[in-house]
Amino acid sequence: MYRPLNRRTERTTGIVGTWVLVMSLNLGCFSERSVRLDPQEAVRLAPGDRGEADGVSTREWLRRTHEQLAPLLPTASAEPLLTEQLSNGDGQAADVFGHFGIERRSLQSIIKNFRGLLYSGQAASRDYYVERQAPPWPGFEDIWIPISLVIDEELALSGRIGYARDEQGNIIDADCIVILPGMFGDHGVKRSVDLAIPLRESGFHVLHLEVRGHGQTERRYPRMYHCFGVVETDDLMQVCDWLEAQPHIRRTGLIAYCWNANIALLSAWFDGRRADDGLISKALLPYLPTYNPERRRFSAGVIAFSPVVRWEDLMDELDRPRSRIAHPIFAAIQDTVRDRMVRKGYPDPDGNLRRLVRLEYEGYNLDLPNADRESYPFLRLMPYHGEPAGDKLDRARMPVLIVHGADDPLVPVQDVADMVAGVQNPKVAAVVLPSGGHVGFAGYARQYYLSLITNFFDPQTGPAAALTSPALAETRKHPDERPVSLAGPTR
């Protein structure tokens, strides 16, 4: 049974925690690490466990898939929770913290959540590849994807693409999976290359994308400020269209992490939104030119790892300086915010995320007052102090999978349960794993992690198995070619 700590115990725990943190930092325990993912270790579902065309329940697919993949997870004191288990059945979230025996106030404690902090730290990059190129990836090439703008400026997004090939080295017809790193991440993030290479070897084309304000896109277009999801969501629609217009690319799918996982979820909503959606300010509509309800984007599906679902609450937490001892994750985010402010030459750089958002919107020079505040309803995934978020995920038309760790020290898992409990759309599913911290799932359970992803996007057994991209339905790029099996080896 839990007993409140007295002051002496709290003081002792704080001293021990400080010592553990200092020693761990000196030993490099929390430094970014590469996790080798072997495609040969991925457990693939049998052909009989396939989806059932448009309208398939992603939730049912997840139940069947997780049942087969669960033995790949490390032994834990509590079982993972799937979509329906995150709700009490009446639209109210279940007590997820209670299920896993976790306290919200202890999520950033080096003593009580060492494992969550460890996986988070090992998955996070502190290097930036803006002024310099990231190291090359085997089998990938750098490309630029053009973006049409309503303002009189040029923009292209930096990407690294790897094409799946057959035994003879020929590019095959396959789906293309787009990967977005975390906030201000770039092609140098080890987590990205660790996943991209085995996905390509598994028979998928893979594009790693640097959105506005990230990596080489930032270097080439420093005036294209980051809007934290509004214009970036519209950009992703154009990236999808561009990819599906290329030879050998069938459908597209999307994988994203942290804040960019928010953008992935917004993309799922944006694809199926109503033209008159009240969450989009009329002043913003001119900057969002891609609306087309007849065209489906990212129809192969979307996976969001560790989305920051209550980002406005996070901004509240970052309004004041945070200690590396008491709140190491908040302090790390403030470092990222401060680095961005320094790079852009903003006055008095600090770790205030709310201020950074405002400065970025001012830099982008949207032709409307209070552009950042105008954008909040668009960006919001959960209500905030009575301000609505709408039914965004109920508008998703493609399979959507949310993956979260119970010990995520940045985004409390209960917040994710609160969001999922209110979603009625059977195409949206979620799994909460006992550990993995914030986006550290490869370090926690690499075989489960890779198996879940490859099965989700499998064109024969994934939840989008019978869906085809609009581009492929309208015009077959290679009408005389027999589609090449994705099961063949690649180079």
N, C-alpha and C positions, 0 to 999 in steps of 0.2 A: 504494500500500500504506500502511496506517495505521502511523504511527510515534508512540510515546508522547512527550508533550511533556516537555521538561526544565523545571526550576523557573523558569529565566529566561523561557522561552517562556510558561509558565503565568502568570507575573506580568505579562508584557506583554499577553497575551490578556485577563487580568482588567482591566487598565487600559483597554484599548481597549473591552472590553465595557461597562465602567462609563460611558465617554464616549458610546458609541452609545446606551445606555439613557437617559442624561440628555438627550441631544439629541432622541431620539425622543419622550420624555415631554413635553419643552418644545414640540415641534411638534404634539403631540396625535395621534401616529401610533397609539397604543394605546388611544385613546378609543373608546367605543361609536359605531358608525356604522350608519345605515340603508342597506339594500341594496334597491333597487327591483327587484321581481320582476314581470315582465310576463307575464301568462297567455298572451298571444299568442305568446310565444317558447317556450312549452313544446312539446316534441316528443311527440306522442301516437302510441301504437302502432297499427298497423293492426288492424282487427277480427279478422283471422285469427289473431292472436297472443294468443289468450285462454286463460284457465285452463280446467280441466276438472272443475268441480264439487268436492264435498267430497273431500278426500284429495289435492288438487292439490299438486304440489311447488313450494313457494315458491322453492326453489333453481333449479329448471329455469326458472321464470318470470324469476328474476333474471338467469340466463345469457342468455336471449333478449333481455331488456330492455336489459341493460348493453351487449350487442353493438351495439344500435342507438344507444344514448346516449353511448357512449364517445367519439365524435368531438367531443362538447361539452366535454370536459375539457381543461384547459390541457396543453400538452406537458410531459412529465415524463421523468426519466431511468429510471424504473421503472414498469411497468404496474400498475394496480390489481389487487388480489387478491380473488377471490370465495370463497365458502364452502369448496368442496373444496380450493382452493389454500392454505387456512390450516392444513391438516392433511397429515401425511405418509401418511395412509391407514390408520394403525394406532392411531388415537386420540390420537396425539401431535402437538403443534402444529409447524408448519413454522417455520423461522427467518425470521420476518417482518422483523425488524430488518436481517438480512443482505440480504434481497431489496431493501429500500429504501435500504441503505447508511446506516443510522441507528444511533447509539450511545445506549443507554438513559441513560447518565450525562450526555449532552449535550442532553437534551430541553429543559432550562430555560436553556440557554446562549443569551444574546442574540446571540452571534457564530455559533454552529453551528446554531441553530434559530430564526433571526430570523423567518422566514416563519410557522412554526407559532405563535410567540408573538404575531405581528402579527394573524393571523386570529383567534386566541383573544381578544385584547384588544379587537378591534373588534366582537366578538360578545357581549361581556360588559357588563352594566349595573351601574353603581355607584349609581344613584338608587333610592330606595325610595318607593313610593306606598302608604303605610299611613295616615298622618294626613291625607293629601290624595288626591284622586281623580287617576288617570292621565288624560292628555288623551284626549278622545273619539276613537273610530275611525269613519271614514265607513262607514255601512251596518250598524253594530253597535249593540246596546242592552245595558244592564246588567241582569242578572237574578240571582235567588237560587235555588239548587237545594236543596230540603229534604233533610236526611239524618236517618234514624231512628237513634237511639242506644239502647244497652242501659242507659246511665246516665240519671238523671233530669235531663237538660239538653237545651237546644235547640241545633240547629246547622243552618246553611244555608251553602252554599259560593258565593262570589262568582264570577260568570261574565260574559263578554261574548259574546253570540251574534249572528251575522250569518246571515240566511236568504238562500239563493239564490232568485232570482226570474226570471220569464220577461219577455218584451219589454213586456208590459202591466203589469208590476210585481207580479204575483201570485206568492205563494210556491209553489214547485214541490215535488213529492215527490222527496226525495234522501237520500243518506246524510249523516250528521253527523260531522265530524271534530273530535275533542277535542284541544286543544293544551295541554300543560303546559310552563311555562317551567322554567328551571333552579332550583337550590336557593334558596329565599326570593325567587324572582322574582315579578313581578306584571304587571298590565296595562300597565305602563310600559316593558316590555322591547321594544326596537325590533325585535329578531329575530322576536318573536311577531306584531306587527302587520304586519311586512313579508311574512310568510307567510299570515296569516289572510285578508287582503284579496284577494290573487289566488286563493286557494283558493275563496273565496266566488264570485268572478267566474268561476271555472271550473265552477261548478255544484254545489258542495258547501255544505251548511250547515256552519258552523264555530262551535265553542264554545271560547273561551279560559278556562281554569279556574284559580282561585287556591285551592289546597288549604289545609288547616289550617296556620296559622302564616304564611300568605302574603297580602300585600296587604290588600284590604278584608275578607277573611275574618278576618284577624288583628285588624283594627281593631274589627270587630263582636263577635268572640268571642275575646277575649284569653286566656280560660281554657282554650281548646281548643289545647293545646300540640301541637307538631309531633312525630310519632313516627317520622319518617324512612322510612315505608313500610308499617307494619303496619296501623294503622287507616285510613291513607290509601288503601291498596289496597282495603279493604272499602268505603270511601266511593266509590271509582271504580265499583265494581259497581252501587251505588245510582244514581250519576249516569247510567250506561248505561241502567239500567231506566227512570229518569225520562225521559230523552231519547226512548227508543223508545216511550214511552207518549204522546208529543206528536204532534199532527197533522203530517203532511207529512214526518216523519222515519222513514226506513226502518231501515237498520242504523247502527251507530256504528263509528268507527275511532279510533285513538289515536296521537298524535305526542308525543314527550317528549324532553327534553334533560338531559344531565348527571345529577345525582342523581335527578331525576324520571324520567329514562330507566330507571333501576333500578326505580322504582315501576311503570313501564309493563311491564317484563319480569316483575316479580312479579305483575302483573295477568294476564298471559298464563298464568302457572303457576296462579294462584289460580282462574282460570276453569275449568281442567281438572283441578284437584288431586283427590286421593282424600280421602274424609271422614276417614280415619284417618292422614293424612300425619304421619309422625313428626317432621317439621321444625316443626310447629306445636305449641307447648306447650299442654297441656290447660288450663293457667291462662289462656292467651290466647283460647281458643275462645269464651268468652262475649262477647268484644268484637268478634267477627267473625260477625255474624248472617246474612250474605247467601248462604251456601253453598247452591247449587242446581245439581246436575249436569245437570238437564234443560234448563236455560236457558243459552244461549251469549251471552257478552258480547263486545263489540268484535269482532264477526264480520267486519267489513270489514277488519280487520288492525291491526297495531301496528308503528310505526316508532320505534326507539330510537336517538337520535343521541348518540354519545359517552358511553355508560353508564359509571359508575364501578364497574367489575366487582370490583375488589379494594379495597373501601372500608375494610376493616380495616387494610390496609397503608397507606392514606392517613392513617388516624387515627394510625398509628405515626409517620408523617412529621410530623404536626402536633402531636405531643406536646411539641415544643420550638419556640421562636420561630425564624422563618425570615427570611432576608435578602431584601430586594427586589432586590438585585443578583445574588446567587447562585441564589436560588430564587424568582423573581418570581411564579410561579403559586401556589406554596404560600403565599407572603405575601399574595396577593390573597384566597385562600380563608380565611386567618386573619383578614383584615379583615372578611369576611362573617360569620364566626363571632363575632368581637368585637362587631360591630354588633348582632347578634342578642342577645348577652348584655346589652349596654347597654339595648336596647329592653325586655327582660324584667326588668331590674333585678337581674340576678344579681350576686352579690358578686365583686369582683376580676375583671372581664371580661378575657379573654385570647383567644388564637386556638386554644385546645385543643378540637378537634372532639369528642374522646372525652368530655371534661367537659361539653360542650354537650349531647350526646346524653343523658347521665345526668341533667342538670338538667331537660331537657325531659320526660323520662319521670317524674321526680319531681314536676314541676309538674302533669302530666296525672293523677297520682294513681291509676294502675292498682292494683287491689287485689291485688298480689302482690309479694313481695320481689324485688329485683334485676330489675325489669321490663325495663331496657335489655338486660341479659345474656340474659334469657329470650327476647328478641326477635331476637337475633343469628342463630340458625338460620333464622328466617323470612326475614330480610333478606339473608342470604348468597347470593351468586351463584357464588362460587368458594371452595374449601376454604381454611381459614386455620389454619396450624400444627396440622394433623391434624384440625381440626374440619370436619365434612362440610357440603357445600352441597346435597347431593341431586341429583336429576335434574330440576330444576325446568322447564327449557325443553323437555324431552322430554314434558312434560305439556300443552304448548300445543296448543290446538285450532284457533286462528285463524292466518292467515299472520303471521309475525313477521320483520321486517327490521332488522338492526343495521348502522348506518353509522358508520364510525370513520375518523379521519385518521391516517396513518402518523406524522405529526409532532405528534400530540397531546402537549402538554407536561405535562398533568395525569394522564392515564390512558395508560400505556405500551401501545402497540398489541399488543405481544407478549402482554399479559395477556388481551386480547380474543381473540386466536388460541387461547390456552390454553383459554378457555371454549368457544369454538365447536367446537374439535376434539373435545371430549367429547360434543357434542350429536348424537344420532342422528336426531332428528325432522326429516323433510324439509320440514316447514312452517316451519322456522327457517332463515333465510338471513342472510348477512353480506357486506358489501363494505367493503374497506379502500382508501381513496383515497390517492393520493400526498401530499396535503396537506389543508389545512382546519383544522389545529390542533384545538382543543377547541371543538366546536359552531360553528365558523366556516365552514361549507360554503357559505353564500350568498355570502360575500365571495370564496371561492376559485373556485367554479364555479357561478354562480347559475343558468344555464340547465339544467345537468345536475341540480342540486339540485331545482329546481321540477319538471322533467320526471319525475324518479324518483318524487317524491311523488305527483304527479297520476296517473301511470300505475299506481302501486301501489294507489291507492284507486279507480281507474276501475271502475265497476260492470260493465263489459262486457269489459275486457281485463286487469284486475288479477288477482292470484292467488286472490282470494276471489270471482271473477266469478259463480259459480253458487250461492254461499251466500246464504241469506236470514236475516234476524234472526228469533229466536223470536217476538217480538212481532208481526211481520208475518205469520209463518206461522200464528199462532193466530187473529188477527183482522185482516182487511184494514180499515184505517181509512177508506179511500175506495173501496169495492167498485165503484162505478159510474163512477169516474174513470179515464180512460186515463192511464197514467204519462207525465209530461212528460219529453221528452228532456233529458239533462243538458248537451247540447251548445249549448243556446241561450244567448244573452247574458243577463247579469244587470245589475242596477243597484247 
